[in-house]
Amino acid sequence: MKPIARPRNPCFSSGPCAKRPGWSPDALTQALVGRSHRSKAGRARIKEVMDRSRALLGVPDDYRIGIVPASDTGAMEMAMWSLLGLLGVDVLAWESFGQGWATDITKQLRLSDVRVMTAEYGSLPELNQVDWKRDVVFTWNGTTSGVRVPGADWIAEDRRGLAICDATSAVFAMNVPVDKLDVVTYSWQKVLGGEGQHGVLILSPRAVERLTTYQPPWPLPKIFRLTKGGALIDGIFQADTINTPSMLCVEDALDGLVWAESIGGLPELVRRSEANLAAVASWVGRTDWVDFLAADPGNRSCTSICLKIVDPWFTALAVEERAQAAKKVASLLEAEGVAFDIASYREAPPGLRLWGGATVERTDLEALFPWLDWAYGEVKGQQ
Ligand SMILES: Cc1ncc(COP(=O)(O)O)c(C=O)c1O
């Protein structure tokens, strides 16, 4: 039987993610549109985003925060192209985004001393194999497999290399110890439900030291350049963005940050997201057709919650039929208006992915579970 109760908000996409509860375009009425981002007022807004982000995430005072072009990808590319090449590199890749960084390092930057440490979807590479005498590039949370690193114990305090971390689907929902990392990147459209296209780049003093003492042998386009004449371009970290940001997106990012503060800051954001994961785990526990893609409960993401279908009817299908069946489940729910964008990522094993970040209400996920059961039954019954 088709369920009756519906999620109030059907947005469970893993990016752009659900706007915060209660968001409406009214949140943007004070946006500094039509004004220069370099005006006093424009710079003040940008600075406010940086300052509130610093406070919320507990970024140490001696770390820099900059807003950079091209979203998280832009921030990561900037970091990799500016910092890598001095030391050997260990790259951890256990899903699509980590694999993307590994491809850049090996095929575009063409560094020779690279160890790509991989794992299948659902697992993590051996973190204790990482050599901290080298630079290490990794994602905190693998958005397309729903596997996150279990904490920061494996990161050496006395490392020689830099810890370069793509944390876009982790920050604001997980305790990411920025003080134990050298580069942290993210974009606004994830956990706080902001808008796309702007990247945030956080640099440790050691990363800044690398930038000012090492010049990579390849050319860097303006959009990647963090130094001039061997010195850090300080302005980037003081609201003088490299190029023009959207003041509408800046306003929206501020709205997300203010909301986060109003509910209790990072501890409450993490609590909300973990509660979402717990709700999904409870449903998975009582549902025989579905299981987590992440094999180890200790590595399970509380944001991009990836599920595999384990029903013998489904697993007996050919790979393409499996992908089609999972997509049908997602399409049925989209047509019903109860869940948008929940098919697994195109390169991940066929299944479902539910975003459980802090803007998602647990009650909306709980309202969705009967619909998932219904849609799966419909698709299976049609065969
Ligand atoms: C782990 C990870 N890295 C990078 C990206 C790309 O982010 P953006 O679109 O902000 O560049 C994503 C997007 O989902 C992601 O999840």
The ligand as a Gaussian input file, in Angstrom:
#p B3LYP/6-31G(d) Opt

LIG

0 1
 C       34.141000      14.638000      -1.886000
 C       33.809000      15.617000      -2.976000
 N       34.800000      16.275000      -3.584000
 C       34.539000      17.175000      -4.550000
 C       33.260000      17.431000      -4.977000
 C       33.024000      18.433000      -6.042000
 O       32.499000      19.527000      -5.403000
 P       32.159000      20.898000      -6.154000
 O       31.040000      20.592000      -7.075000
 O       31.802000      21.800000      -5.019000
 O       33.394000      21.311000      -6.862000
 C       32.195000      16.765000      -4.383000
 C       30.817000      16.990000      -4.834000
 O       29.901000      16.305000      -4.484000
 C       32.480000      15.842000      -3.353000
 O       31.487000      15.213000      -2.756000

